[in-house]
Amino acid sequence: MGTFNLIKRGTMAAVLSTALLSVSAQEVTLNPADYTTPTWTQLQRVMAGLKSGKLPYSINMTYNGDPTTRLAFAWFTNPEVKNGKVQIVAKNGDAEPDFANPTIEIEATSADVKDLNYVNDRNGVQGVEPGTKKSYTSHKALATGLTPATTYYFRVGNDEGWSETGSFTTAATAYDAKEGFSFVYITDTQAQDDEMFDVSQKTVHAAMGLVPDASFVLVNGDLVESSGDNNSEWENEQWFATMQDVWMNYPLVVAQGNHDTSANSNWAWHFNTDDSFNATSPVKTAMAGTVYSFVQGDALVMVINYEDWRTEGYFDALADWMRAQVNAHKDVKWRIATFHKNMFTGSRSHQSDADGRAVREHMLPVFDELDIDIALQGHDHIYEVIGPVDNKSMTLVDGAVEHVETVEPGGVRENMTGKAGGVFNVAEGTLYFLNNSAGRKKYEPRDEAEMIEAIGDHGVENYWGLFSGKFGQTGEPTFSDVTVTADTIFVDTYTVDDAGEPSLFDSFKVIKEDNGTVGVNQAQTAAGDVRIYLDDDSRQIVIKGVEPETVEVYATSGAMVKKAAGASTVDCAGLADGIYIVKAVKGKDSYYGKLRIEK
Protein backbone atom coordinates (compact mmCIF):
# COMPACT_ATOMS: atom_id res chain seq x y z
CA MET A 1 0.00 0.00 0.00
CA GLY A 2 1.51 3.35 -1.03
CA THR A 3 1.50 6.43 1.19
CA PHE A 4 1.82 9.97 -0.13
CA ASN A 5 2.98 12.88 2.01
CA LEU A 6 1.61 15.60 -0.24
CA ILE A 7 3.05 19.12 -0.07
CA LYS A 8 0.77 21.13 2.21
CA ARG A 9 1.23 24.42 0.40
CA GLY A 10 -0.22 22.94 -2.82
CA THR A 11 -3.75 23.78 -3.87
CA MET A 12 -6.60 21.34 -3.50
CA ALA A 13 -6.47 20.84 -7.29
CA ALA A 14 -2.89 19.64 -6.94
CA VAL A 15 -3.91 17.20 -4.21
CA LEU A 16 -6.73 15.85 -6.35
CA SER A 17 -4.53 15.68 -9.42
CA THR A 18 -1.83 13.71 -7.64
CA ALA A 19 -4.41 11.30 -6.26
CA LEU A 20 -6.10 10.86 -9.63
CA LEU A 21 -2.84 10.28 -11.47
CA SER A 22 -1.73 7.68 -8.93
CA VAL A 23 -4.90 5.76 -8.19
CA SER A 24 -4.67 3.53 -11.25
CA ALA A 25 -1.23 2.31 -10.15
CA GLN A 26 -1.70 1.83 -6.43
CA GLU A 27 -4.07 2.45 -3.56
CA VAL A 28 -3.60 5.89 -2.07
CA THR A 29 -3.47 6.49 1.68
CA LEU A 30 -3.73 10.07 2.92
CA ASN A 31 -3.78 11.44 6.46
CA PRO A 32 -6.87 13.62 7.04
CA ALA A 33 -5.07 15.51 9.78
CA ASP A 34 -2.79 17.02 7.15
CA TYR A 35 -5.65 18.87 5.42
CA THR A 36 -8.45 21.20 6.34
CA THR A 37 -11.79 19.53 6.88
CA PRO A 38 -13.44 21.17 3.80
CA THR A 39 -10.67 20.17 1.41
CA TRP A 40 -10.49 16.68 2.88
CA THR A 41 -14.25 16.30 2.34
CA GLN A 42 -13.83 17.50 -1.22
CA LEU A 43 -11.12 14.93 -1.80
CA GLN A 44 -13.27 12.14 -0.35
CA ARG A 45 -16.11 13.06 -2.70
CA VAL A 46 -13.82 13.00 -5.70
CA MET A 47 -12.26 9.69 -4.66
CA ALA A 48 -15.74 8.18 -4.29
CA GLY A 49 -16.43 9.09 -7.89
CA LEU A 50 -13.31 7.48 -9.32
CA LYS A 51 -13.99 4.69 -11.81
CA SER A 52 -12.02 1.58 -12.57
CA GLY A 53 -9.22 1.92 -15.12
CA LYS A 54 -10.86 -0.92 -17.04
CA LEU A 55 -14.00 1.08 -17.92
CA PRO A 56 -14.61 2.72 -21.34
CA TYR A 57 -15.23 6.46 -21.80
CA SER A 58 -15.79 9.02 -24.60
CA ILE A 59 -18.47 6.67 -25.94
CA ASN A 60 -20.54 7.58 -28.99
CA MET A 61 -22.62 6.19 -31.83
CA THR A 62 -22.38 7.45 -35.42
CA TYR A 63 -24.13 6.84 -38.69
CA ASN A 64 -21.94 4.72 -40.96
CA GLY A 65 -23.83 3.62 -44.04
CA ASP A 66 -27.55 2.83 -44.14
CA PRO A 67 -29.07 3.95 -40.79
CA THR A 68 -31.94 1.47 -41.15
CA THR A 69 -29.60 -1.51 -40.67
CA ARG A 70 -26.20 -0.18 -39.50
CA LEU A 71 -24.78 1.81 -36.62
CA ALA A 72 -21.17 2.44 -35.59
CA PHE A 73 -19.66 2.71 -32.13
CA ALA A 74 -16.42 4.23 -30.83
CA TRP A 75 -14.86 4.72 -27.41
CA PHE A 76 -11.57 5.19 -25.61
CA THR A 77 -10.02 3.27 -22.73
CA ASN A 78 -6.82 3.58 -20.79
CA PRO A 79 -3.89 2.24 -22.81
CA GLU A 80 -3.67 -0.99 -20.78
CA VAL A 81 -7.10 -2.12 -22.04
CA LYS A 82 -6.43 -3.68 -25.43
CA ASN A 83 -9.70 -5.45 -26.24
CA GLY A 84 -13.29 -4.33 -26.47
CA LYS A 85 -16.64 -5.30 -27.85
CA VAL A 86 -20.23 -4.11 -28.27
CA GLN A 87 -23.19 -6.09 -27.01
CA ILE A 88 -26.64 -5.28 -28.42
CA VAL A 89 -30.04 -6.49 -27.25
CA ALA A 90 -33.34 -5.82 -29.01
CA LYS A 91 -35.81 -4.05 -26.76
CA ASN A 92 -38.51 -6.33 -25.42
CA GLY A 93 -41.29 -4.23 -23.93
CA ASP A 94 -40.27 -2.73 -20.61
CA ALA A 95 -38.02 -5.62 -19.66
CA GLU A 96 -34.47 -4.84 -18.56
CA PRO A 97 -31.90 -5.67 -21.23
CA ASP A 98 -30.35 -9.11 -20.79
CA PHE A 99 -26.75 -8.98 -21.91
CA ALA A 100 -26.09 -12.56 -20.79
CA ASN A 101 -27.40 -13.60 -24.20
CA PRO A 102 -27.00 -10.54 -26.45
CA THR A 103 -28.75 -10.41 -29.80
CA ILE A 104 -25.50 -9.17 -31.36
CA GLU A 105 -21.94 -9.16 -30.08
CA ILE A 106 -19.17 -7.51 -32.09
CA GLU A 107 -15.46 -7.54 -31.44
CA ALA A 108 -14.04 -4.03 -31.75
CA THR A 109 -11.04 -3.03 -33.78
CA SER A 110 -8.65 -1.61 -31.19
CA ALA A 111 -5.62 0.56 -31.82
CA ASP A 112 -2.98 2.31 -29.74
CA VAL A 113 -3.29 6.10 -29.62
CA LYS A 114 -0.01 7.30 -28.23
CA ASP A 115 1.17 10.56 -26.73
CA LEU A 116 -1.76 12.86 -27.41
CA ASN A 117 -1.35 16.43 -26.21
CA TYR A 118 -3.45 16.46 -23.05
CA VAL A 119 -3.78 20.05 -21.79
CA ASN A 120 -2.57 23.49 -22.77
CA ASP A 121 -2.23 26.69 -20.77
CA ARG A 122 -5.73 27.87 -21.79
CA ASN A 123 -7.59 24.89 -20.36
CA GLY A 124 -7.24 26.02 -16.76
CA VAL A 125 -6.66 22.47 -15.51
CA GLN A 126 -4.85 23.00 -12.23
CA GLY A 127 -2.30 20.41 -11.23
CA VAL A 128 -1.59 19.17 -14.75
CA GLU A 129 1.30 20.76 -16.56
CA PRO A 130 0.60 22.18 -20.05
CA GLY A 131 2.31 19.95 -22.57
CA THR A 132 1.50 16.77 -20.64
CA LYS A 133 0.86 13.84 -22.98
CA LYS A 134 -1.49 10.88 -22.51
CA SER A 135 -1.92 7.58 -24.34
CA TYR A 136 -5.12 5.60 -24.94
CA THR A 137 -6.64 2.68 -26.76
CA SER A 138 -9.22 3.53 -29.43
CA HIS A 139 -12.00 0.99 -30.00
CA LYS A 140 -14.35 0.95 -32.98
CA ALA A 141 -17.11 -1.47 -33.96
CA LEU A 142 -19.77 -1.53 -36.67
CA ALA A 143 -23.13 -3.23 -36.19
CA THR A 144 -24.79 -4.49 -39.40
CA GLY A 145 -27.90 -6.49 -40.14
CA LEU A 146 -30.03 -4.50 -37.70
CA THR A 147 -33.80 -4.42 -38.12
CA PRO A 148 -35.26 -1.11 -39.35
CA ALA A 149 -37.42 0.97 -36.98
CA THR A 150 -36.33 -1.10 -34.00
CA THR A 151 -35.13 0.04 -30.57
CA TYR A 152 -32.05 -1.66 -29.13
CA TYR A 153 -30.06 -1.49 -25.91
CA PHE A 154 -26.28 -1.64 -26.00
CA ARG A 155 -23.15 -1.53 -23.88
CA VAL A 156 -19.45 -1.39 -24.74
CA GLY A 157 -16.34 -2.66 -22.97
CA ASN A 158 -15.27 -6.17 -22.01
CA ASP A 159 -15.75 -8.66 -19.21
CA GLU A 160 -13.44 -6.66 -16.97
CA GLY A 161 -15.50 -3.49 -17.29
CA TRP A 162 -18.70 -2.56 -19.10
CA SER A 163 -20.20 0.86 -19.77
CA GLU A 164 -23.62 1.87 -18.62
CA THR A 165 -26.49 0.82 -20.87
CA GLY A 166 -27.41 3.01 -23.82
CA SER A 167 -30.12 2.75 -26.45
CA PHE A 168 -30.84 3.65 -30.06
CA THR A 169 -33.58 3.23 -32.64
CA THR A 170 -32.74 2.36 -36.21
CA ALA A 171 -34.19 4.50 -38.99
CA ALA A 172 -37.41 3.41 -40.63
CA THR A 173 -37.55 2.39 -44.28
CA ALA A 174 -40.47 4.83 -44.72
CA TYR A 175 -41.98 7.64 -42.65
CA ASP A 176 -45.44 9.10 -42.38
CA ALA A 177 -45.67 11.77 -45.05
CA LYS A 178 -46.82 14.44 -42.59
CA GLU A 179 -44.84 13.44 -39.49
CA GLY A 180 -41.51 12.65 -41.14
CA PHE A 181 -38.52 12.51 -38.79
CA SER A 182 -36.69 15.10 -36.69
CA PHE A 183 -33.09 15.76 -35.81
CA VAL A 184 -31.26 18.30 -33.69
CA TYR A 185 -28.75 20.56 -35.46
CA ILE A 186 -25.99 22.27 -33.49
CA THR A 187 -22.60 23.62 -34.42
CA ASP A 188 -19.48 25.12 -32.85
CA THR A 189 -19.75 23.99 -29.25
CA GLN A 190 -16.07 25.00 -29.32
CA ALA A 191 -15.13 24.91 -25.63
CA GLN A 192 -11.74 24.92 -23.94
CA ASP A 193 -12.43 25.36 -20.22
CA ASP A 194 -14.98 24.27 -17.63
CA GLU A 195 -17.12 27.38 -17.99
CA MET A 196 -17.38 26.99 -21.75
CA PHE A 197 -18.20 23.28 -21.49
CA ASP A 198 -20.99 24.15 -19.08
CA VAL A 199 -22.53 26.42 -21.73
CA SER A 200 -22.39 23.80 -24.49
CA GLN A 201 -23.74 20.98 -22.31
CA LYS A 202 -26.68 23.16 -21.22
CA THR A 203 -27.46 23.81 -24.88
CA VAL A 204 -27.36 20.14 -25.82
CA HIS A 205 -29.39 19.02 -22.82
CA ALA A 206 -31.98 21.73 -23.52
CA ALA A 207 -32.21 20.51 -27.10
CA MET A 208 -32.71 16.88 -26.18
CA GLY A 209 -35.27 17.82 -23.54
CA LEU A 210 -37.26 19.69 -26.17
CA VAL A 211 -36.78 17.16 -28.99
CA PRO A 212 -36.63 13.79 -27.19
CA ASP A 213 -37.70 11.86 -30.29
CA ALA A 214 -34.84 13.17 -32.43
CA SER A 215 -33.41 10.52 -34.74
CA PHE A 216 -29.88 11.89 -34.44
CA VAL A 217 -27.85 14.94 -33.49
CA LEU A 218 -26.02 16.80 -36.26
CA VAL A 219 -22.88 18.51 -34.94
CA ASN A 220 -21.47 20.71 -37.66
CA GLY A 221 -17.86 20.97 -36.58
CA ASP A 222 -15.60 22.77 -34.10
CA LEU A 223 -16.50 20.57 -31.19
CA VAL A 224 -13.56 21.97 -29.22
CA GLU A 225 -11.45 25.11 -29.32
CA SER A 226 -7.78 24.08 -29.30
CA SER A 227 -6.40 22.80 -32.58
CA GLY A 228 -3.24 22.32 -34.59
CA ASP A 229 -0.08 21.67 -32.60
CA ASN A 230 -1.63 23.22 -29.48
CA ASN A 231 -4.61 20.86 -29.36
CA SER A 232 -5.94 19.31 -26.17
CA GLU A 233 -7.32 15.81 -25.71
CA TRP A 234 -8.69 16.96 -22.34
CA GLU A 235 -11.12 19.13 -24.31
CA ASN A 236 -12.34 16.10 -26.27
CA GLU A 237 -12.73 14.17 -23.02
CA GLN A 238 -14.83 16.97 -21.56
CA TRP A 239 -16.96 17.19 -24.71
CA PHE A 240 -17.97 13.58 -24.24
CA ALA A 241 -18.04 13.52 -20.43
CA THR A 242 -20.29 16.55 -19.93
CA MET A 243 -22.83 15.13 -22.41
CA GLN A 244 -22.18 11.38 -22.14
CA ASP A 245 -25.81 10.68 -21.19
CA VAL A 246 -26.89 12.20 -24.52
CA TRP A 247 -24.36 10.34 -26.65
CA MET A 248 -25.43 7.05 -25.02
CA ASN A 249 -28.90 7.50 -26.48
CA TYR A 250 -28.63 9.52 -29.71
CA PRO A 251 -26.48 8.76 -32.76
CA LEU A 252 -24.20 11.52 -33.99
CA VAL A 253 -23.79 12.90 -37.49
CA VAL A 254 -20.61 14.87 -37.09
CA ALA A 255 -18.66 17.09 -39.49
CA GLN A 256 -15.04 18.14 -39.16
CA GLY A 257 -14.37 21.81 -38.43
CA ASN A 258 -11.15 23.76 -38.62
CA HIS A 259 -10.76 23.57 -34.83
CA ASP A 260 -11.09 19.78 -35.03
CA THR A 261 -7.91 19.63 -37.09
CA SER A 262 -4.84 18.60 -35.14
CA ALA A 263 -1.49 16.88 -35.47
CA ASN A 264 -2.94 14.12 -33.29
CA SER A 265 -5.99 13.54 -35.52
CA ASN A 266 -8.13 13.31 -32.37
CA TRP A 267 -11.35 13.74 -34.34
CA ALA A 268 -10.69 10.65 -36.46
CA TRP A 269 -9.75 8.52 -33.44
CA HIS A 270 -12.99 9.41 -31.67
CA PHE A 271 -15.58 8.81 -34.41
CA ASN A 272 -16.40 5.74 -36.46
CA THR A 273 -17.81 7.25 -39.63
CA ASP A 274 -17.80 5.85 -43.16
CA ASP A 275 -14.30 6.15 -44.65
CA SER A 276 -15.13 4.89 -48.15
CA PHE A 277 -14.34 8.31 -49.65
CA ASN A 278 -10.68 7.92 -48.79
CA ALA A 279 -10.73 4.30 -49.90
CA THR A 280 -11.90 5.20 -53.40
CA SER A 281 -11.05 8.85 -54.08
CA PRO A 282 -7.93 9.83 -56.07
CA VAL A 283 -7.53 12.77 -53.66
CA LYS A 284 -7.96 11.93 -49.99
CA THR A 285 -8.84 13.94 -46.92
CA ALA A 286 -6.20 14.41 -44.22
CA MET A 287 -8.45 12.56 -41.75
CA ALA A 288 -10.48 9.60 -42.97
CA GLY A 289 -14.22 9.56 -42.36
CA THR A 290 -14.79 13.28 -42.86
CA VAL A 291 -16.77 12.92 -46.13
CA TYR A 292 -19.75 10.58 -46.05
CA SER A 293 -23.47 10.36 -46.76
CA PHE A 294 -26.63 8.56 -45.77
CA VAL A 295 -30.30 8.46 -46.68
CA GLN A 296 -33.03 8.76 -44.07
CA GLY A 297 -36.65 8.96 -45.06
CA ASP A 298 -36.97 11.22 -48.07
CA ALA A 299 -33.61 12.96 -47.55
CA LEU A 300 -30.09 12.39 -48.81
CA VAL A 301 -27.65 13.96 -46.36
CA MET A 302 -24.10 14.62 -47.57
CA VAL A 303 -21.50 15.49 -44.94
CA ILE A 304 -18.76 17.51 -46.63
CA ASN A 305 -15.27 18.45 -45.49
CA TYR A 306 -13.93 21.76 -46.82
CA GLU A 307 -10.90 21.79 -44.51
CA ASP A 308 -8.74 20.17 -47.22
CA TRP A 309 -9.62 22.85 -49.78
CA ARG A 310 -5.98 23.69 -50.50
CA THR A 311 -5.18 20.16 -51.68
CA GLU A 312 -4.77 20.07 -55.45
CA GLY A 313 -7.64 18.27 -57.15
CA TYR A 314 -9.68 18.00 -53.97
CA PHE A 315 -12.67 20.03 -55.17
CA ASP A 316 -12.91 17.90 -58.32
CA ALA A 317 -12.81 14.71 -56.26
CA LEU A 318 -15.46 16.06 -53.92
CA ALA A 319 -17.68 17.05 -56.85
CA ASP A 320 -17.41 13.57 -58.38
CA TRP A 321 -18.29 12.00 -55.04
CA MET A 322 -21.37 14.24 -54.65
CA ARG A 323 -22.50 13.35 -58.17
CA ALA A 324 -22.21 9.67 -57.31
CA GLN A 325 -24.33 10.09 -54.18
CA VAL A 326 -27.07 11.97 -56.00
CA ASN A 327 -27.07 9.52 -58.94
CA ALA A 328 -27.37 6.60 -56.54
CA HIS A 329 -30.42 8.16 -54.88
CA LYS A 330 -32.35 9.89 -57.64
CA ASP A 331 -35.70 8.99 -56.08
CA VAL A 332 -35.01 10.93 -52.85
CA LYS A 333 -36.74 14.30 -52.72
CA TRP A 334 -34.51 16.34 -50.40
CA ARG A 335 -30.81 16.89 -50.99
CA ILE A 336 -29.15 18.26 -47.87
CA ALA A 337 -25.49 19.27 -47.71
CA THR A 338 -23.91 19.88 -44.33
CA PHE A 339 -20.43 21.24 -43.71
CA HIS A 340 -18.50 23.45 -41.35
CA LYS A 341 -16.87 26.19 -43.41
CA ASN A 342 -19.41 28.65 -44.85
CA MET A 343 -20.26 29.09 -48.50
CA PHE A 344 -22.29 32.22 -47.72
CA THR A 345 -22.15 34.17 -44.48
CA GLY A 346 -22.48 37.68 -43.08
CA SER A 347 -20.17 38.19 -40.12
CA ARG A 348 -17.20 40.47 -39.75
CA SER A 349 -15.10 37.45 -38.84
CA HIS A 350 -15.47 35.27 -41.95
CA GLN A 351 -17.36 36.96 -44.79
CA SER A 352 -14.12 38.12 -46.41
CA ASP A 353 -12.20 34.85 -45.94
CA ALA A 354 -10.23 33.56 -48.92
CA ASP A 355 -11.27 29.96 -48.26
CA GLY A 356 -14.96 30.89 -48.46
CA ARG A 357 -14.40 32.55 -51.80
CA ALA A 358 -12.48 29.51 -53.08
CA VAL A 359 -15.26 27.16 -51.93
CA ARG A 360 -17.88 29.27 -53.72
CA GLU A 361 -15.84 29.37 -56.92
CA HIS A 362 -15.46 25.60 -57.07
CA MET A 363 -18.60 24.27 -55.41
CA LEU A 364 -21.45 26.60 -56.42
CA PRO A 365 -21.54 25.10 -59.94
CA VAL A 366 -21.75 21.66 -58.35
CA PHE A 367 -24.58 22.71 -56.04
CA ASP A 368 -26.37 24.15 -59.06
CA GLU A 369 -25.84 21.02 -61.14
CA LEU A 370 -27.04 18.69 -58.38
CA ASP A 371 -29.95 20.87 -57.18
CA ILE A 372 -28.88 20.94 -53.56
CA ASP A 373 -31.90 22.10 -51.56
CA ILE A 374 -30.54 23.23 -48.22
CA ALA A 375 -27.03 23.71 -46.86
CA LEU A 376 -26.53 23.56 -43.09
CA GLN A 377 -23.38 25.47 -42.19
CA GLY A 378 -21.11 26.17 -39.22
CA HIS A 379 -17.96 28.20 -38.53
CA ASP A 380 -19.37 31.73 -38.26
CA HIS A 381 -21.11 31.78 -34.83
CA ILE A 382 -24.01 33.91 -36.03
CA TYR A 383 -27.64 33.36 -37.11
CA GLU A 384 -28.43 33.77 -40.82
CA VAL A 385 -31.04 32.66 -43.35
CA ILE A 386 -29.68 33.19 -46.86
CA GLY A 387 -31.45 32.52 -50.16
CA PRO A 388 -32.64 30.48 -51.87
CA VAL A 389 -29.56 31.44 -53.88
CA ASP A 390 -29.26 31.01 -57.63
CA ASN A 391 -25.86 29.30 -57.54
CA LYS A 392 -24.97 30.45 -61.05
CA SER A 393 -25.49 34.16 -60.53
CA MET A 394 -25.14 34.37 -56.72
CA THR A 395 -28.44 36.22 -56.56
CA LEU A 396 -31.69 35.57 -54.74
CA VAL A 397 -34.01 33.32 -56.74
CA ASP A 398 -36.88 35.40 -58.05
CA GLY A 399 -40.15 34.70 -56.25
CA ALA A 400 -38.73 32.02 -53.92
CA VAL A 401 -39.42 33.80 -50.62
CA GLU A 402 -42.86 34.19 -49.08
CA HIS A 403 -44.50 35.01 -45.76
CA VAL A 404 -41.45 36.61 -44.21
CA GLU A 405 -42.51 38.77 -41.29
CA THR A 406 -41.14 42.29 -41.10
CA VAL A 407 -40.01 43.07 -37.57
CA GLU A 408 -39.38 46.55 -36.25
CA PRO A 409 -36.77 47.68 -35.80
CA GLY A 410 -34.23 46.14 -38.15
CA GLY A 411 -30.59 47.07 -38.23
CA VAL A 412 -29.98 45.98 -34.65
CA ARG A 413 -27.48 43.36 -33.54
CA GLU A 414 -30.21 40.82 -32.78
CA ASN A 415 -31.88 41.24 -36.17
CA MET A 416 -30.02 43.17 -38.84
CA THR A 417 -32.58 42.56 -41.58
CA GLY A 418 -35.65 43.16 -39.45
CA LYS A 419 -37.11 39.88 -40.75
CA ALA A 420 -38.36 36.66 -39.19
CA GLY A 421 -39.89 33.39 -40.30
CA GLY A 422 -40.74 32.75 -43.91
CA VAL A 423 -41.40 30.05 -46.47
CA PHE A 424 -38.47 29.37 -48.79
CA ASN A 425 -38.99 27.56 -52.08
CA VAL A 426 -35.79 25.74 -53.11
CA ALA A 427 -37.07 24.45 -56.44
CA GLU A 428 -34.56 26.64 -58.27
CA GLY A 429 -31.87 27.38 -55.68
CA THR A 430 -30.21 26.50 -52.40
CA LEU A 431 -31.09 27.83 -48.96
CA TYR A 432 -27.93 28.46 -46.90
CA PHE A 433 -28.64 28.34 -43.19
CA LEU A 434 -26.50 28.82 -40.08
CA ASN A 435 -28.12 28.68 -36.64
CA ASN A 436 -25.37 30.47 -34.66
CA SER A 437 -23.14 28.50 -32.28
CA ALA A 438 -24.10 26.13 -29.49
CA GLY A 439 -21.33 27.48 -27.27
CA ARG A 440 -20.24 30.74 -25.71
CA LYS A 441 -18.07 32.11 -28.52
CA LYS A 442 -19.90 34.58 -30.83
CA TYR A 443 -19.18 36.80 -33.86
CA GLU A 444 -20.67 40.10 -34.99
CA PRO A 445 -22.89 40.75 -38.05
CA ARG A 446 -21.97 43.13 -40.83
CA ASP A 447 -24.44 45.69 -42.13
CA GLU A 448 -25.13 46.44 -45.78
CA ALA A 449 -22.49 49.17 -46.01
CA GLU A 450 -19.79 46.89 -44.61
CA MET A 451 -20.71 44.15 -47.08
CA ILE A 452 -20.47 46.60 -49.97
CA GLU A 453 -17.13 47.88 -48.74
CA ALA A 454 -15.74 44.33 -48.58
CA ILE A 455 -16.77 43.29 -52.09
CA GLY A 456 -13.16 43.22 -53.22
CA ASP A 457 -12.57 40.39 -50.76
CA HIS A 458 -15.73 38.31 -51.02
CA GLY A 459 -16.65 39.08 -54.65
CA VAL A 460 -20.45 38.79 -54.20
CA GLU A 461 -22.55 41.55 -55.76
CA ASN A 462 -25.41 42.64 -53.49
CA TYR A 463 -24.42 40.23 -50.74
CA TRP A 464 -26.87 42.00 -48.43
CA GLY A 465 -29.74 41.15 -50.80
CA LEU A 466 -29.19 37.41 -50.21
CA PHE A 467 -30.23 37.68 -46.55
CA SER A 468 -33.86 36.78 -47.04
CA GLY A 469 -34.75 35.90 -43.45
CA LYS A 470 -33.56 36.62 -39.96
CA PHE A 471 -29.91 37.64 -39.56
CA GLY A 472 -28.23 38.68 -36.35
CA GLN A 473 -26.57 37.90 -33.05
CA THR A 474 -28.27 37.51 -29.68
CA GLY A 475 -25.13 36.39 -27.87
CA GLU A 476 -26.88 33.23 -26.65
CA PRO A 477 -26.14 29.60 -27.55
CA THR A 478 -28.63 28.05 -29.97
CA PHE A 479 -29.89 24.80 -31.44
CA SER A 480 -32.38 23.89 -34.15
CA ASP A 481 -35.15 21.30 -34.28
CA VAL A 482 -35.32 20.18 -37.92
CA THR A 483 -38.26 18.09 -39.10
CA VAL A 484 -38.13 16.52 -42.57
CA THR A 485 -41.44 15.50 -44.13
CA ALA A 486 -42.44 14.46 -47.62
CA ASP A 487 -43.26 18.02 -48.72
CA THR A 488 -41.79 20.43 -46.12
CA ILE A 489 -38.72 20.88 -43.97
CA PHE A 490 -39.60 22.69 -40.74
CA VAL A 491 -36.82 24.52 -38.90
CA ASP A 492 -37.34 25.88 -35.39
CA THR A 493 -34.34 27.50 -33.71
CA TYR A 494 -34.07 28.14 -29.99
CA THR A 495 -31.79 30.23 -27.81
CA VAL A 496 -30.77 28.86 -24.40
CA ASP A 497 -30.44 31.09 -21.35
CA ASP A 498 -28.01 30.76 -18.42
CA ALA A 499 -30.47 28.50 -16.61
CA GLY A 500 -30.58 26.12 -19.58
CA GLU A 501 -34.10 27.12 -20.62
CA PRO A 502 -34.85 27.26 -24.38
CA SER A 503 -36.85 30.05 -26.08
CA LEU A 504 -38.03 30.05 -29.68
CA PHE A 505 -35.91 32.46 -31.73
CA ASP A 506 -37.01 31.85 -35.32
CA SER A 507 -39.19 29.44 -37.26
CA PHE A 508 -39.34 28.91 -41.00
CA LYS A 509 -40.29 26.35 -43.64
CA VAL A 510 -38.55 25.00 -46.72
CA ILE A 511 -40.63 23.75 -49.64
CA LYS A 512 -39.77 22.55 -53.14
CA GLU A 513 -42.53 23.35 -55.56
CA ASP A 514 -42.53 24.33 -59.20
CA ASN A 515 -42.93 28.09 -59.27
CA GLY A 516 -44.50 28.14 -62.68
CA THR A 517 -45.76 31.57 -63.61
CA VAL A 518 -47.60 33.58 -61.01
CA GLY A 519 -50.75 34.98 -62.54
CA VAL A 520 -50.57 38.68 -63.33
CA ASN A 521 -54.07 39.27 -62.06
CA GLN A 522 -54.01 37.38 -58.80
CA ALA A 523 -51.29 36.29 -56.39
CA GLN A 524 -51.30 33.49 -53.86
CA THR A 525 -52.97 34.62 -50.68
CA ALA A 526 -52.06 33.78 -47.14
CA ALA A 527 -55.41 33.48 -45.44
CA GLY A 528 -59.07 32.66 -46.08
CA ASP A 529 -60.98 35.08 -48.29
CA VAL A 530 -58.30 37.77 -48.35
CA ARG A 531 -57.13 38.38 -51.91
CA ILE A 532 -54.08 40.37 -52.96
CA TYR A 533 -53.74 40.85 -56.70
CA LEU A 534 -52.75 43.23 -59.47
CA ASP A 535 -55.50 45.00 -61.39
CA ASP A 536 -54.21 45.26 -64.95
CA ASP A 537 -56.49 48.13 -65.97
CA SER A 538 -55.72 50.49 -63.11
CA ARG A 539 -52.13 49.22 -62.57
CA GLN A 540 -52.78 49.04 -58.87
CA ILE A 541 -52.22 46.38 -56.23
CA VAL A 542 -55.60 45.54 -54.71
CA ILE A 543 -56.33 44.07 -51.26
CA LYS A 544 -59.80 42.58 -50.80
CA GLY A 545 -61.33 40.81 -47.81
CA VAL A 546 -59.68 43.03 -45.19
CA GLU A 547 -59.26 46.75 -44.64
CA PRO A 548 -55.52 47.04 -44.04
CA GLU A 549 -54.02 49.61 -41.73
CA THR A 550 -50.78 49.50 -43.70
CA VAL A 551 -49.61 47.87 -46.91
CA GLU A 552 -45.91 47.16 -47.55
CA VAL A 553 -44.45 46.03 -50.86
CA TYR A 554 -41.13 44.15 -50.91
CA ALA A 555 -38.82 43.25 -53.74
CA THR A 556 -37.55 39.65 -53.73
CA SER A 557 -34.26 41.00 -52.41
CA GLY A 558 -36.15 41.84 -49.20
CA ALA A 559 -35.99 45.61 -49.64
CA MET A 560 -39.21 47.54 -48.99
CA VAL A 561 -40.07 49.51 -52.12
CA LYS A 562 -43.46 50.97 -51.20
CA LYS A 563 -45.55 51.58 -48.11
CA ALA A 564 -49.11 52.91 -47.86
CA ALA A 565 -51.26 53.63 -44.82
CA GLY A 566 -55.01 52.99 -44.59
CA ALA A 567 -55.40 52.07 -48.26
CA SER A 568 -56.84 49.06 -50.05
CA THR A 569 -54.96 49.90 -53.23
CA VAL A 570 -51.34 50.75 -53.94
CA ASP A 571 -50.15 52.43 -57.15
CA CYS A 572 -47.52 50.40 -59.04
CA ALA A 573 -45.93 53.51 -60.57
CA GLY A 574 -42.17 53.36 -60.33
CA LEU A 575 -41.97 49.61 -59.76
CA ALA A 576 -39.86 47.69 -62.25
CA ASP A 577 -41.02 44.46 -63.82
CA GLY A 578 -40.66 41.50 -61.50
CA ILE A 579 -42.14 39.55 -58.59
CA TYR A 580 -43.10 41.34 -55.37
CA ILE A 581 -44.24 40.29 -51.91
CA VAL A 582 -47.14 42.34 -50.54
CA LYS A 583 -47.87 42.47 -46.81
CA ALA A 584 -51.20 43.83 -45.60
CA VAL A 585 -51.44 44.49 -41.86
CA LYS A 586 -54.67 44.69 -39.85
CA GLY A 587 -54.18 44.83 -36.09
CA LYS A 588 -52.04 41.86 -35.09
CA ASP A 589 -52.76 39.98 -38.32
CA SER A 590 -50.61 40.04 -41.44
CA TYR A 591 -51.65 38.82 -44.86
CA TYR A 592 -49.19 38.10 -47.61
CA GLY A 593 -49.48 37.87 -51.36
CA LYS A 594 -47.06 37.33 -54.22
CA LEU A 595 -47.63 38.94 -57.60
CA ARG A 596 -45.83 39.67 -60.82
CA ILE A 597 -45.74 43.14 -62.35
CA GLU A 598 -45.26 43.30 -66.10
CA LYS A 599 -45.54 46.37 -68.26
ABEGO torsion letter per residue (X at the ends): XBBBBBBAABBAAAAAAAAAAAAAABBBBBBAAABBAAAAAAAAAAAAABBBAABBBGBBBBBBEBAAABBBBBBBBBAABABBBBBBBBBBEABBBBAABBABBBBBBBBBBBGBBABBAAAGBBGBBBGBBBBBBBBBBBBBGBBBGBBBBBBBEBAABBBBBBBBBBBBABBBAAAEBBBBBBBGAGBABAAAAAAAAAAAAAAAAABAABABBBBAEGABABBEAABBAAAAAAAAAAAAAAAAABBBBBBBBAAABBAAGAAAAABBBBAAAAAABABBBABBGABBBBBBEABBBBBBBAAAAABBGAAAAAAAAAAAAAAABAABABBBBBBABBABBABAAAAABAAAAAAAAAAAAAAAAAGBABBBBBGAGBBBBBOBBBAAAGBBBBGABBGBBBBOBBGBAABAAGBBEEBBBAAABBBBBBAEBABABBBBBBBAAAAAAAAAAAGBBGAAAABABBBEBAGBBBBBBBBBBAABBBBBBBBBBAAGBBBBABBBBBBBBBAEBBBAABBBBABEABBBBBBAAAGBBBBBGBBBABBBBBBAAGBBABBBBGBABBBABGBBBEBBBBBBBBEABBBBBBBBBBX
